[in-house]
């Protein structure tokens, strides 16, 4: 254990304190910081993890901070592996200092010690309050599933607190552990991945179908039954012979398809598709709620049953949920 006093940075709020023993905001020393306070006791309780790297939460300003001393061992000895072999030449126990690697009996024994659990002692530390605020709300978990499709394979993503952006001014003024209480936003590209995956998982394929599914554009069409089946003719342009390609085939169409949703991410702006805008909210919690409401509203619209109007013989459509 180092004799150097541990400095704990603290943000005091009206609902507990945020603490960290890392004084670096970014870079190698922040990314690979090996914190020690996560195992300490603050008034008898371990600190809770937060979604901010290197930051922890405690319920109040601590009156007592303790750390555990390292475990030690004593009574090093060699014990005979097979106790049935005990004899004058092979005693059950041989003292550590009496057995060397070159001893011909070495491989017949197992080295053992008695473990002494380290005691809890007062931690040698200094608390440095770097910020005080009111109106604090504990950070919640922000997590949505997303997807990317590249080279004909799908990659599932988890979009979390780390993907949320904040205003540069707030990042300059406030510690990172408070940013979840500030204006928060999600980019068009990340929102695109979330919406895309949500629709893929929740679409009712009886009512609608995905007609375009790429990293640069996405579209969904409603499937609405015809008032009466419609016959149509077609030629199979991919047939192997000229005679087969010229042959007229007959089919029956039972559904109309109408585009109900389409989008393209801001980084792609694929021609003809609506550019999806990012979402901004006053806090990360509100941002999560906005995204959740958007997804639920969108899938309800996509999956809502529609039927041809009987009064105008299919020239219009009605919402079946309103009839019921």
Beta strands, then each sheet from edge to edge (+ up, - down):
strand 1: 6-13
strand 2: 16-20
strand 3: 41-42
strand 4: 48-49
strand 5: 56-58
strand 6: 65-68
strand 7: 72-80
strand 8: 93-95
strand 9: 109-116
strand 10: 120-122
strand 11: 125-132
strand 12: 143-150
strand 13: 153-160
strand 14: 165-166
strand 15: 184-186
strand 16: 208-213
strand 17: 218-235
strand 18: 248-263
strand 19: 279-281
strand 20: 306-308
strand 21: 317-319
sheet 1: 4+ 5- 2+ 1- 11-
sheet 2: 3+ 6- 10+
sheet 3: 8+ 7- 9+
sheet 4: 12+ 13-
sheet 5: 14+ 15- 19+
sheet 6: 16+ 17- 18+
sheet 7: 20+ 21-
end
